[in-house]
Amino acid sequence: MNNKFFNDIFRRYPVLENVREPIYNSFIHMVKTFEGGGKLLVCGNGGSAADADHIVGELLKGFISKRKLTRKQLEPFKNNFPGEESFFYDNLQGGIPAISLTSNGSINTAIANDTNPEFIFAQQVYALGKEGDTFLGISTSGNSKNVVHAAKVAKALNMKTIALTGKGGGLLREHCDYTINVGANLVHEVQELHLPVYHGLCAALEDYFFEECAGDLGSMKISSGPLEKYGKQKNKLGDVELIVFDFDGVFTNNKVIVNQEGVESVVCDRSDGLLLKEITKLRIPMFILSTETNKVVKARASKLNIECKSGCNDKESFLKSFCAEKNIDLENVVYLGNDVNDLKAMESVGFSIAPQDANPEIKSMASFVLKSKGGDGAIREFCELILKNNKHWS
């Protein structure tokens, strides 16, 4: 997990190293929830109720970044309220859909009075939750009955469930897909460790959904030095010695057309080639590295006049050998990839870039995430960014 927010947490709170994996898995699942149009339902008691409100507060508006609206998001305001769009642009921020089940006094007291106090959260989950949503239950002991009942209802509705608890995990652990059980038992110590966990999750989610989309393409600044989005890169863009592309999911939309004889074909964008020709004028070598064995990969690479290696099952090893042979420093390599088979290779280079629809694990570790999807503008956007800042790449 190469994300500056998580890495900073584990540096400052070494005791949380033992829950690194469930934190990361929870983050990946939350990404899938929000990308799929789902929402997060959060609850807890006492101090954990305050934590639930705190989490939702960080998600509904800007936390670390300002989350400025994009042109597309501003369009409805421009159409409905001509001349007032700048007012909304200045005052609205992007939000991540989340609901705290602790803050509605009317329904909570009604449930406690009319039915059963242990069901104050379960009833709300039943009314508000649906498949595709995620439930986050906070309990320092893991045994809060109202939180456990809510987790059970969430499971019955086919929602994913996450527990944020103390060391043991309690009963809640038995009913959750992911359990972040921090290494403490005393209530106040558990709560002290819950704060950096959910701050890290909120910061990483904000970074994932908003940092790479802030502003418009023309206002993107990559000329000030390294692509530092995740704190991994050290080099200046002028040091780049090689650009490496995956093929499927980068040049294509990761789909394949199969005819009745079983012959496969893919769709590429002709305009990619026009801009790639401009990149060659900057004298930066380019290389396509693909696990795919379909002849179309080499054919497209030949058409673009880009060196290619297809059928490569170990991209990291091949790339290291290739760069050693060509006397290229891996820290001076830019890699544009989209799926988990690119992960180790992307981690080994100086700059890693992902299309907007890349695998969540790839996006979470990438140095920079494009606005465009693979096969639908990713190559063009990448080339445009280079060409607009070509003085730093030459």
C-alpha positions as CSV (number, residue, x, y, z in Angstrom):
1,M,0.0,0.0,0.0
2,N,1.9,3.1,-1.3
3,N,-0.3,6.0,-0.2
4,K,1.1,9.0,1.6
5,F,-1.8,9.3,4.0
6,F,-1.6,5.6,5.1
7,N,2.2,5.6,5.2
8,D,2.2,8.7,7.4
9,I,-0.3,7.1,9.8
10,F,1.8,3.9,10.2
11,R,4.9,6.1,10.7
12,R,3.3,8.1,13.5
13,Y,1.3,5.1,15.0
14,P,3.5,2.0,14.6
15,V,0.9,0.0,16.7
16,L,-1.5,0.2,13.7
17,E,0.9,-1.8,11.5
18,N,-1.0,-5.0,12.6
19,V,-4.2,-3.7,10.9
20,R,-2.6,-2.4,7.7
21,E,-4.3,-5.1,5.6
22,P,-7.9,-4.6,6.9
23,I,-7.5,-0.8,6.6
24,Y,-6.4,-1.1,3.0
25,N,-9.1,-3.7,2.2
26,S,-11.7,-1.4,3.7
27,F,-10.4,1.5,1.6
28,I,-10.5,-0.5,-1.6
29,H,-14.1,-1.7,-0.8
30,M,-15.3,1.9,0.0
31,V,-13.9,3.0,-3.4
32,K,-15.9,0.3,-5.1
33,T,-19.0,1.3,-3.1
34,F,-18.8,4.9,-4.1
35,E,-17.8,4.2,-7.7
36,G,-20.9,1.9,-7.9
37,G,-23.2,4.6,-6.7
38,G,-23.5,3.3,-3.2
39,K,-23.3,5.1,0.1
40,L,-21.7,4.6,3.6
41,L,-23.9,4.1,6.7
42,V,-22.0,4.7,10.0
43,C,-22.9,4.2,13.6
44,G,-21.5,3.9,17.1
45,N,-22.3,4.8,20.8
46,G,-21.0,7.5,23.0
47,G,-17.6,8.6,21.8
48,S,-18.0,6.3,18.9
49,A,-21.2,8.1,18.0
50,A,-19.1,11.3,17.8
51,D,-16.6,9.4,15.6
52,A,-19.5,8.4,13.3
53,D,-20.5,12.1,12.9
54,H,-16.9,13.1,12.5
55,I,-16.3,10.6,9.6
56,V,-19.4,11.7,7.8
57,G,-18.4,15.3,8.2
58,E,-15.1,14.6,6.6
59,L,-16.7,12.8,3.6
60,L,-19.6,15.2,2.8
61,K,-17.3,18.2,2.1
62,G,-13.7,19.1,1.7
63,F,-11.4,17.6,4.3
64,I,-7.8,18.3,3.2
65,S,-8.5,19.5,-0.3
66,K,-11.1,22.1,-1.5
67,R,-12.8,19.7,-3.9
68,K,-13.6,22.4,-6.4
69,L,-16.4,21.5,-8.9
70,T,-15.5,20.5,-12.4
71,R,-17.0,22.2,-15.5
72,K,-19.3,19.2,-15.9
73,Q,-20.6,19.5,-12.4
74,L,-21.1,23.2,-12.8
75,E,-23.1,22.9,-16.0
76,P,-26.5,22.3,-14.3
77,F,-26.1,25.5,-12.3
78,K,-25.1,27.4,-15.4
79,N,-28.1,26.1,-17.3
80,N,-30.6,26.7,-14.4
81,F,-29.2,29.9,-12.9
82,P,-27.4,31.8,-15.7
83,G,-24.9,34.4,-14.3
84,E,-24.9,32.8,-10.8
85,E,-22.7,29.8,-11.5
86,S,-19.6,31.4,-10.1
87,F,-21.5,31.8,-6.7
88,F,-22.1,28.1,-6.6
89,Y,-18.6,27.3,-7.7
90,D,-17.2,29.4,-4.9
91,N,-19.3,27.8,-2.2
92,L,-20.1,24.2,-3.1
93,Q,-17.6,21.3,-2.8
94,G,-17.6,17.8,-4.0
95,G,-19.0,15.2,-1.5
96,I,-18.8,11.5,-0.9
97,P,-22.3,10.1,0.1
98,A,-22.3,9.0,3.8
99,I,-25.0,9.0,6.5
100,S,-24.5,9.0,10.3
101,L,-27.2,6.9,12.0
102,T,-26.4,8.5,15.3
103,S,-27.5,12.1,14.7
104,N,-31.3,11.8,14.1
105,G,-32.8,12.2,17.6
106,S,-36.4,12.0,16.5
107,I,-36.2,8.5,14.9
108,N,-33.7,7.2,17.4
109,T,-36.0,8.1,20.4
110,A,-39.1,6.9,18.5
111,I,-37.5,3.5,17.9
112,A,-36.2,3.3,21.5
113,N,-39.7,4.1,22.9
114,D,-41.9,2.2,20.4
115,T,-40.0,-1.0,19.7
116,N,-36.6,-1.9,21.1
117,P,-33.6,0.5,22.0
118,E,-31.2,-2.2,20.6
119,F,-32.7,-1.6,17.1
120,I,-32.1,2.2,16.8
121,F,-29.4,1.6,14.2
122,A,-30.8,-1.7,12.7
123,Q,-34.1,0.0,11.8
124,Q,-32.3,2.8,10.0
125,V,-30.1,0.4,8.1
126,Y,-33.2,-1.5,7.0
127,A,-34.9,1.6,5.8
128,L,-31.9,3.3,4.2
129,G,-29.5,0.5,3.2
130,K,-29.4,-1.4,-0.1
131,E,-27.2,-3.8,-1.9
132,G,-24.1,-1.9,-3.0
133,D,-23.9,0.2,0.1
134,T,-21.4,-0.3,3.0
135,F,-22.0,-0.4,6.7
136,L,-19.3,0.8,9.1
137,G,-20.0,-0.1,12.8
138,I,-17.8,1.5,15.5
139,S,-17.6,-0.2,18.9
140,T,-14.5,-0.1,21.2
141,S,-15.4,-3.5,22.6
142,G,-17.1,-4.9,19.5
143,N,-20.0,-6.0,21.6
144,S,-22.4,-3.1,21.4
145,K,-25.7,-4.8,20.8
146,N,-27.3,-2.0,18.7
147,V,-24.2,-2.0,16.4
148,V,-24.1,-5.8,16.1
149,H,-27.8,-5.9,15.2
150,A,-27.3,-3.2,12.6
151,A,-24.4,-5.2,11.1
152,K,-26.6,-8.3,10.9
153,V,-29.3,-6.3,9.1
154,A,-26.7,-5.0,6.7
155,K,-25.5,-8.5,5.9
156,A,-29.2,-9.6,5.3
157,L,-29.5,-6.8,2.8
158,N,-26.3,-8.0,1.1
159,M,-24.4,-4.9,2.1
160,K,-20.6,-5.1,2.8
161,T,-19.8,-4.6,6.5
162,I,-16.8,-3.1,8.2
163,A,-16.0,-3.1,11.9
164,L,-13.8,-0.6,13.7
165,T,-13.1,-2.0,17.1
166,G,-10.6,-2.7,19.9
167,K,-8.1,-5.5,20.0
168,G,-10.5,-8.4,20.5
169,G,-13.1,-7.5,17.8
170,G,-16.0,-8.8,19.9
171,L,-19.2,-10.1,18.5
172,L,-19.1,-7.5,15.8
173,R,-16.2,-9.2,14.2
174,E,-18.3,-12.3,13.4
175,H,-20.7,-10.3,11.3
176,C,-18.3,-8.1,9.3
177,D,-16.4,-8.6,6.1
178,Y,-13.5,-6.5,7.3
179,T,-12.5,-5.9,10.9
180,I,-10.1,-3.1,11.9
181,N,-9.3,-4.1,15.5
182,V,-6.7,-1.7,16.8
183,G,-4.2,-2.9,19.3
184,A,-5.7,-1.6,22.5
185,N,-8.4,-2.7,25.0
186,L,-9.1,0.4,27.2
187,V,-11.9,2.5,25.8
188,H,-10.0,5.8,25.7
189,E,-7.0,4.1,24.1
190,V,-9.1,2.4,21.5
191,Q,-10.7,5.7,20.6
192,E,-7.3,7.4,20.4
193,L,-6.3,4.9,17.7
194,H,-9.6,5.0,15.9
195,L,-9.1,8.7,15.0
196,P,-5.9,8.3,12.8
197,V,-7.5,5.2,11.2
198,Y,-10.6,7.0,9.9
199,H,-8.7,10.2,9.2
200,G,-6.4,8.2,6.9
201,L,-9.4,6.5,5.2
202,C,-11.2,9.9,4.7
203,A,-8.0,11.5,3.4
204,A,-7.3,8.7,1.0
205,L,-10.8,8.6,-0.3
206,E,-10.8,12.3,-0.9
207,D,-7.4,12.0,-2.7
208,Y,-8.7,9.2,-4.8
209,F,-11.9,10.9,-5.9
210,F,-11.0,14.5,-6.0
211,E,-7.3,15.3,-6.1
212,E,-6.8,14.0,-9.7
213,C,-9.9,15.7,-10.9
214,A,-9.4,19.1,-9.3
215,G,-9.9,21.9,-11.8
216,D,-9.8,21.5,-15.6
217,L,-7.1,19.9,-17.7
218,G,-5.7,23.3,-18.7
219,S,-5.1,24.2,-15.1
220,M,-3.2,21.1,-14.2
221,K,0.3,21.8,-13.0
222,I,2.9,19.1,-13.5
223,S,5.7,21.5,-14.4
224,S,6.6,22.4,-10.8
225,G,8.7,19.3,-10.3
226,P,7.9,15.7,-9.5
227,L,4.4,14.2,-9.5
228,E,4.1,14.0,-5.8
229,K,0.5,12.9,-5.4
230,Y,1.5,10.0,-3.2
231,G,4.9,11.2,-2.0
232,K,6.8,8.4,-3.8
233,Q,8.5,10.2,-6.7
234,K,11.8,12.0,-6.4
235,N,12.8,13.0,-9.9
236,K,12.1,16.0,-12.0
237,L,10.2,15.5,-15.2
238,G,13.3,16.4,-17.2
239,D,15.0,13.2,-16.1
240,V,12.6,10.9,-17.9
241,E,14.4,8.3,-20.0
242,L,11.6,5.9,-21.0
243,I,7.8,5.8,-21.2
244,V,6.2,2.4,-20.8
245,F,2.6,1.6,-21.7
246,D,0.4,-1.4,-20.9
247,F,-1.8,-2.2,-23.8
248,D,-5.2,-3.6,-22.8
249,G,-7.1,-1.0,-20.6
250,V,-4.7,1.7,-21.8
251,F,-4.8,1.8,-25.6
252,T,-8.1,-0.1,-25.4
253,N,-11.2,-0.1,-23.2
254,N,-10.2,-3.6,-21.9
255,K,-12.9,-5.3,-24.0
256,V,-12.4,-7.7,-26.8
257,I,-14.6,-8.6,-29.8
258,V,-14.8,-12.3,-30.7
259,N,-16.2,-13.5,-34.0
260,Q,-17.8,-16.9,-34.6
261,E,-14.5,-18.5,-35.4
262,G,-13.1,-17.3,-32.1
263,V,-10.8,-14.7,-33.6
264,E,-10.3,-11.7,-31.2
265,S,-10.0,-8.1,-32.1
266,V,-9.9,-4.8,-30.1
267,V,-10.7,-1.2,-30.8
268,C,-8.0,1.5,-30.6
269,D,-8.3,5.2,-31.1
270,R,-6.6,6.6,-34.2
271,S,-6.1,10.0,-32.6
272,D,-3.7,8.3,-30.1
273,G,-1.3,7.8,-32.9
274,L,-1.3,11.4,-34.0
275,L,-0.2,12.6,-30.5
276,L,2.2,9.8,-30.0
277,K,4.1,11.0,-33.1
278,E,4.4,14.3,-31.5
279,I,5.9,12.7,-28.4
280,T,8.6,11.1,-30.5
281,K,9.8,14.6,-31.4
282,L,10.8,15.0,-27.7
283,R,13.2,12.0,-28.2
284,I,11.8,10.1,-25.3
285,P,11.8,6.3,-26.0
286,M,8.5,4.6,-25.7
287,F,7.7,0.9,-25.1
288,I,4.6,-1.3,-24.9
289,L,4.7,-4.1,-22.4
290,S,1.8,-6.5,-22.4
291,T,0.8,-9.9,-21.1
292,E,-1.5,-10.3,-24.0
293,T,-0.4,-12.8,-26.8
294,N,-2.9,-11.6,-29.4
295,K,-1.1,-10.5,-32.5
296,V,-3.0,-7.2,-32.5
297,V,-0.7,-5.9,-29.8
298,K,2.4,-6.1,-32.0
299,A,0.5,-5.0,-35.0
300,R,-0.6,-1.8,-33.3
301,A,2.8,-1.2,-31.8
302,S,4.3,-1.6,-35.3
303,K,1.8,0.9,-36.7
304,L,2.7,3.4,-34.0
305,N,6.4,2.7,-34.4
306,I,6.8,1.8,-30.7
307,E,8.9,-1.1,-29.5
308,C,6.8,-3.9,-28.0
309,K,7.0,-7.0,-25.8
310,S,3.9,-9.1,-25.7
311,G,3.1,-12.3,-23.8
312,C,5.1,-11.0,-20.8
313,N,4.0,-12.7,-17.6
314,D,6.6,-11.0,-15.3
315,K,6.6,-7.3,-16.3
316,E,8.7,-6.3,-13.3
317,S,11.6,-8.7,-14.1
318,F,11.5,-7.9,-17.9
319,L,11.5,-4.1,-17.3
320,K,14.4,-4.3,-14.9
321,S,16.4,-6.4,-17.4
322,F,15.5,-4.2,-20.3
323,C,16.5,-1.0,-18.4
324,A,19.7,-2.6,-17.2
325,E,20.6,-3.5,-20.8
326,K,19.8,0.0,-22.1
327,N,21.5,1.6,-19.1
328,I,18.2,3.3,-18.1
329,D,17.6,4.3,-14.4
330,L,14.3,2.9,-13.2
331,E,13.7,6.1,-11.3
332,N,13.6,7.9,-14.6
333,V,10.9,5.6,-16.1
334,V,7.2,6.6,-16.5
335,Y,4.8,3.7,-16.6
336,L,1.1,4.0,-17.7
337,G,-0.8,0.9,-16.5
338,N,-4.3,-0.1,-15.4
339,D,-4.4,-3.5,-13.7
340,V,-2.8,-5.6,-11.0
341,N,-0.4,-7.3,-13.4
342,D,1.2,-3.9,-13.7
343,L,1.5,-3.3,-10.0
344,K,5.0,-4.5,-9.3
345,A,6.4,-2.9,-12.4
346,M,4.7,0.4,-11.6
347,E,6.1,0.2,-8.0
348,S,9.6,-0.3,-9.4
349,V,9.7,2.9,-11.5
350,G,10.0,6.6,-10.7
351,F,6.5,7.7,-12.1
352,S,3.4,5.6,-12.2
353,I,0.2,6.8,-14.0
354,A,-3.2,5.3,-14.2
355,P,-6.3,5.8,-16.4
356,Q,-9.5,6.9,-14.5
357,D,-11.1,3.4,-14.8
358,A,-8.0,1.5,-13.6
359,N,-8.1,-1.1,-10.9
360,P,-8.6,0.6,-7.5
361,E,-5.4,-0.9,-6.2
362,I,-3.5,0.7,-9.1
363,K,-5.1,4.0,-8.7
364,S,-4.4,4.1,-5.0
365,M,-0.7,3.7,-5.6
366,A,-0.3,5.7,-8.8
367,S,1.7,8.9,-8.8
368,F,-1.0,10.5,-11.0
369,V,-4.5,9.5,-12.1
370,L,-5.8,10.7,-15.5
371,K,-9.3,12.1,-16.0
372,S,-9.8,9.8,-19.0
373,K,-10.5,6.1,-19.3
374,G,-8.5,3.5,-21.0
375,G,-9.2,3.4,-24.8
376,D,-11.2,6.6,-24.4
377,G,-8.8,9.4,-24.2
378,A,-6.2,8.2,-21.7
379,I,-3.3,8.1,-24.2
380,R,-4.3,11.5,-25.6
381,E,-4.6,13.1,-22.2
382,F,-1.2,11.7,-21.2
383,C,0.4,13.0,-24.4
384,E,-1.3,16.4,-24.0
385,L,0.1,16.8,-20.5
386,I,3.6,16.0,-21.8
387,L,3.3,18.3,-24.8
388,K,2.0,21.2,-22.8
389,N,4.9,20.8,-20.5
390,N,7.4,19.7,-23.0
391,K,10.2,22.1,-21.9
392,H,10.4,20.0,-18.7
393,W,10.7,16.7,-20.7
394,S,13.3,17.7,-23.3
